[in-house]
Amino acid sequence: MLRSWKLGSLFGIGIYVHSTFLLLPLLVISGFFGAEATGAGETLFMLALVGAVFGCVVLHELGHALMARRFGIRTVDITLYPIGGVARLERLPDKPSEELWISLAGPAVNVAIAALLLPLVLAGHFLAWELPLGPVGSFAYEAWTTGVSFLVSLLVSNVVLVLFNMLPTFPMDGGRVLRALLALRMGAVRATTVAVRVGRIFILGAMLLLLFFAPTVFLSNPMLLLLVAFVLIVGQHELLAIRQREAMRQAEVAAPVVPLSPQGFTVEPGFSGVTWDERLRIGIQWHNGRPVGSFVVPLE
């Protein structure tokens, strides 16, 4: 079974790396990210860049976690995967305004990192003409230009992280911002449903564009395929969780389910939870495998 390893803690939050994360350095060493990165120097450069970028990802997730803490929501842990990081909150925010601030906090950290890197990149570029670095090819010149290239790559990576995370694809940050804004005017279930649908349309449209204009890039990039699967699966999973949470919150539990027949509902022995019929919009509450109550599922 796949597992995670703890790297340490920051602000009392455990930082873990998932075992699948090892795919990234293996792909770098194999030269997957570019045919030119075949030498030892280029490989070390890419490995260092991947490490630095995921350091920024940890800070991004800490931005979410610390903002959630301000609203009394504890972060269970932060785990790094090959496609990014996940801050696991103990519960979802109760108010749309809370989710809005929590969602924006992560990208705001990357904006701050990019803002700090920009003057360093400019200084490194212009100072190269003033410092006695020696001729092109000398150790000092190559070390300086490599350092500047590293900072430029890290700056660009943070800009990409901001733009990528703010795409309106739920459950990414942009999709959560969209959900929070929608929830200010409609219920949580309806807002989540719309956000998930918008995310599906956006990501499927992007897939079609890539398949039409750059099919090789899309089909040969397993990380991109994993990301698409992640967005589609996790978005749907959270939608179901929101529906159940809102159903339980708004439920008007009736008398024991005598007139209702649980036909068509199959549950495991000992199951406790909720099942519902989307067509009839009737939910049945179960305890230890027996129906104990019924309620109307809230409209989207």
C-alpha positions in Angstrom: 0.0 0.0 0.0 1.3 3.5 -0.8 2.4 5.5 2.2 3.6 9.0 3.1 6.8 10.0 5.0 6.9 12.9 7.5 9.5 15.6 6.6 8.9 17.7 9.7 6.5 20.3 11.1 5.8 24.0 10.5 3.6 26.1 12.7 2.5 22.8 14.4 1.4 21.3 11.1 2.9 18.0 9.9 4.5 18.1 6.4 4.4 14.8 4.6 5.7 13.6 1.2 3.7 10.9 -0.6 5.6 7.9 -2.0 4.5 8.7 -5.5 6.4 12.0 -5.2 9.5 10.0 -6.0 8.3 9.8 -9.6 9.4 13.4 -10.1 13.2 13.0 -9.4 13.1 9.8 -11.4 11.6 11.7 -14.4 14.2 14.4 -14.0 17.1 12.0 -14.0 15.6 10.1 -17.0 15.6 13.4 -18.9 11.8 13.4 -19.3 11.4 17.1 -18.8 13.7 18.0 -21.7 16.0 16.4 -24.1 18.7 18.9 -23.4 18.8 18.1 -19.7 21.1 15.1 -20.2 24.3 16.3 -18.5 25.0 16.0 -14.8 25.0 19.8 -14.4 21.6 20.2 -16.1 20.1 17.3 -14.1 21.3 18.8 -10.8 19.9 22.1 -11.8 16.5 20.5 -12.5 16.5 18.5 -9.3 17.4 21.7 -7.3 14.6 23.6 -9.1 12.0 20.9 -8.4 13.0 21.0 -4.7 12.7 24.8 -4.6 9.4 24.8 -6.4 7.9 22.3 -4.0 9.3 24.4 -1.2 7.1 27.2 -2.6 4.2 24.7 -2.8 4.6 24.0 0.9 4.5 27.7 1.6 1.5 28.0 -0.6 -0.3 25.3 1.4 0.8 26.9 4.7 -0.9 30.1 3.4 -4.2 28.1 3.2 -3.6 26.5 6.6 -2.7 29.6 8.5 -5.7 31.5 7.1 -7.9 28.6 8.0 -6.5 28.8 11.5 -7.7 32.4 11.8 -11.2 31.1 11.3 -10.8 28.3 13.9 -10.2 25.5 11.4 -7.4 23.2 12.2 -5.2 21.7 9.4 -4.6 18.0 9.9 -1.5 17.9 7.7 0.1 19.0 4.4 1.1 16.3 1.9 3.2 16.7 -1.2 2.2 14.7 -4.4 3.8 14.8 -7.8 1.0 17.1 -9.0 1.2 19.5 -6.1 0.4 19.8 -2.4 -2.8 19.3 -0.4 -3.6 20.9 3.0 -6.1 18.7 4.7 -8.5 20.7 6.8 -10.4 19.1 9.6 -13.6 20.6 8.2 -14.9 22.8 5.4 -15.5 26.5 6.1 -19.0 27.3 7.2 -19.2 30.8 5.5 -18.5 31.6 1.9 -16.4 34.6 3.0 -14.1 32.3 5.0 -13.6 29.9 2.0 -12.9 32.9 -0.2 -10.0 34.2 2.1 -8.7 30.7 2.7 -8.6 30.0 -1.1 -6.9 33.3 -2.0 -4.3 32.9 0.8 -2.3 30.2 -1.1 -1.8 32.0 -4.4 -1.1 35.2 -2.4 1.9 33.5 -0.9 3.2 32.8 -4.4 2.6 36.4 -5.5 4.7 37.5 -2.5 7.5 35.0 -3.4 7.5 36.3 -7.0 7.6 39.9 -5.8 10.7 39.1 -3.6 12.5 37.3 -6.4 11.9 40.0 -9.0 14.4 42.5 -7.6 17.0 39.7 -7.1 16.6 38.6 -10.7 17.0 42.2 -12.0 20.0 42.8 -9.8 21.6 39.6 -10.9 21.1 40.5 -14.5 22.4 44.1 -14.4 25.3 43.4 -11.9 26.6 40.8 -14.3 27.9 43.7 -16.5 29.5 45.5 -13.6 31.2 42.7 -11.7 34.6 41.2 -12.7 33.3 37.8 -13.5 35.8 37.0 -16.2 35.2 35.9 -19.7 32.3 33.7 -20.9 33.0 30.2 -19.9 34.9 31.0 -16.8 33.8 29.5 -13.5 32.7 32.8 -11.9 30.7 33.8 -15.0 29.0 30.4 -15.3 28.2 30.2 -11.6 26.7 33.7 -11.7 24.6 33.1 -14.8 23.5 29.7 -13.5 22.3 31.3 -10.2 20.4 34.0 -12.1 18.8 31.4 -14.4 17.8 29.5 -11.3 16.1 32.6 -9.8 14.4 33.4 -13.1 13.1 29.8 -13.3 11.8 29.9 -9.7 10.2 33.3 -10.4 8.4 32.0 -13.5 7.4 28.9 -11.6 5.7 30.9 -8.9 3.9 33.0 -11.5 2.7 29.8 -13.2 1.6 28.4 -9.8 -0.6 31.5 -9.3 -2.1 31.4 -12.8 -2.6 27.7 -12.7 -4.2 27.5 -9.3 -6.5 30.4 -10.1 -8.1 28.6 -13.1 -11.8 28.1 -12.5 -11.5 24.3 -12.1 -13.0 23.0 -8.8 -11.5 21.9 -6.4 -8.5 24.0 -7.2 -8.2 27.5 -5.7 -9.8 29.3 -8.6 -12.7 26.9 -8.5 -13.1 27.3 -4.7 -13.1 31.1 -5.2 -15.8 30.7 -7.8 -17.8 28.4 -5.4 -17.4 30.9 -2.5 -18.6 33.8 -4.7 -21.6 31.8 -5.9 -22.4 30.7 -2.4 -22.9 34.3 -1.4 -26.1 34.3 -3.5 -27.1 30.7 -3.5 -26.9 27.7 -1.3 -23.7 25.6 -0.8 -25.1 22.7 -2.7 -26.1 24.7 -5.8 -22.9 26.8 -5.7 -20.7 23.6 -5.6 -22.7 22.0 -8.4 -22.2 25.0 -10.6 -18.5 25.3 -9.7 -17.9 21.6 -10.5 -19.7 21.9 -13.8 -17.8 25.0 -14.8 -14.6 23.2 -13.9 -15.5 20.2 -16.0 -16.3 22.4 -19.0 -13.1 24.3 -18.6 -10.8 21.3 -18.2 -12.5 19.3 -21.0 -12.3 22.3 -23.3 -8.6 22.7 -22.5 -8.1 19.0 -23.2 -9.8 19.3 -26.6 -7.6 22.4 -27.5 -4.4 20.5 -26.5 -5.5 17.4 -28.5 -6.2 19.6 -31.5 -3.2 21.9 -31.4 -0.6 19.9 -29.4 -1.6 16.3 -29.3 1.9 15.0 -28.6 2.4 17.3 -25.6 -0.9 16.2 -24.0 -0.7 12.4 -24.7 3.0 12.2 -23.7 2.6 14.0 -20.4 1.4 11.6 -17.6 1.4 14.4 -15.0 -1.2 16.3 -17.1 -3.4 13.2 -17.4 -3.1 12.7 -13.6 -4.1 16.3 -13.0 -7.2 16.0 -15.2 -8.2 12.8 -13.4 -7.6 14.5 -10.0 -9.8 17.5 -10.8 -12.6 15.4 -12.2 -12.7 12.8 -9.4 -12.0 15.0 -6.4 -14.5 17.6 -7.6 -17.2 15.1 -7.8 -16.3 13.5 -4.5 -16.5 16.9 -2.7 -19.8 17.7 -4.4 -21.3 14.4 -2.9 -19.8 15.3 0.5 -21.4 18.8 0.4 -24.8 17.3 -0.6 -24.7 14.9 2.3 -23.5 17.6 4.8 -26.3 20.0 3.7 -28.8 17.2 3.7 -28.0 16.3 7.3 -27.9 20.0 8.3 -31.3 20.9 6.8 -32.9 17.5 7.4 -36.3 17.4 9.2 -36.0 13.9 10.5 -39.4 12.2 10.4 -40.8 9.3 12.5 -39.1 6.0 12.0 -39.3 4.9 8.4 -42.4 2.7 8.5 -44.3 4.0 5.4 -41.2 4.3 3.3 -39.8 1.2 1.7 -36.1 1.1 1.4 -36.4 -0.9 -1.8 -33.6 -0.1 -4.2 -31.2 0.9 -1.5 -28.5 -1.6 -0.8 -26.3 -1.0 2.2 -23.6 -3.0 3.8 -24.4 -4.8 7.1 -23.7 -2.4 10.0 -23.8 0.7 7.7 -24.6 4.0 9.4 -25.1 7.1 7.2 -27.4 8.4 4.5 -28.6 7.2 1.2 -31.0 9.1 -1.1 -33.0 8.8 -4.2 -32.2 11.6 -6.6 -35.4 11.2 -8.5 -37.7 11.3 -5.5 -35.4 13.6 -3.5 -36.0 11.4 -0.5 -33.1 10.6 1.9 -33.1 7.6 4.3 -30.9 7.7 7.4 -29.4 4.4 8.5 -28.0 3.1 11.7 -26.2 -0.2 11.9 -27.8 -1.3 8.7 -31.4 -0.4 9.6 -33.5 2.6 8.4 -34.2 4.9 11.3 -35.4 8.2 9.7 -36.3 10.0 6.5 -35.9 13.5 5.2 -36.2 15.6 2.1 -33.0 16.2 0.2 -32.4 20.0 -0.2 -32.8 21.3 -3.7 -29.6 22.4 -5.5 
